[in-house]
Amino acid sequence: MQAGCKAKFIGLCRSAACLSRSLFAAKIVQAGRKNKSAGRTIAINASDNRI
């Protein structure tokens, strides 16, 4: 029972982390549209860090 609950909790944390990452990436993309050259390098760096 406890192991299953723990796995669910870890899964929720992971999905929350993924969600916040994707929101962060979306912000970078929006910033990149405003300031293309600088924003693009930031977006590339962020995607490299995620892998």
KAKAFEN-V91804 format. One record per helix or strand of 2 or more residues. SS is the DSSP state (a for helix, b for strand). FROM is the first residue (numbers start at 0). TO is the last residue. If there is no record, write none. Layout:
ss | from | to
SS | FROM | TO
SS | FROM | TO
//
This chain:
ss | from | to
a | 1 | 33
a | 35 | 49
//
